């Protein structure tokens, strides 16, 4: 009996001095780590719950509208300098558009092709500045084979036989889609031609149309380049937004998993210690009941 009592005393001392002390230390260490993980998971979850922000891409500024002055037309009509003076001047490359011929069957916008009454009235005003006995306004179109295939079949018939000034005007107006822009071009041309001598109006109108076309086509190239750059920036912004949104969604799910694991760890550790306490209290209660029965 004494040996049995001594064994119980030794077990109680081992349980008090080692098992419970180690269990408490183990509990606080694991609970501290789990608590830190839980706090970190909550912080990460809150950060990832903030919605992703799409980067705004500023729309490009449209280049200024092209314009031609009377002085520029006069410089274009100025006499060509002698050969020795031309060689001394800095050579200027010929615009690509001036080297490119339009297809023969192309019919630019002309006065009879427009349905805008304001534009038709402006074109009629411009046309009145060119006397019929000196200048030909309307183009004469004929119908003859202009292009055939290998077997001789006609692919295209209509083409300008004799081009008038309306063809020159149409080449300029064909660069513009809005009727208001076309009206502005006709008004500008009318103002310049009205200040030009009657005998030089044909040459002045041709010079004006070439200058205006070159500038507008350069402006269109700039607009296309800006729009292309804008589309690339917008696509990059969309890609970054999608990536950030996916990262936030993945981070939020990961934070929820870590928070659940930390909470589960704390609960399991607490349940384990409760089990130890219940088991010890049960033994103590049994010992008390046995003593009462033996007395």
Helices and strands as residue ranges (DSSP letters): H 2-14, I 15-19, H 20-49, H 70-77, H 83-88, H 96-99, H 117-127, E 140-148, E 154-162, H 165-173, H 179-194, G 198-200, H 201-294
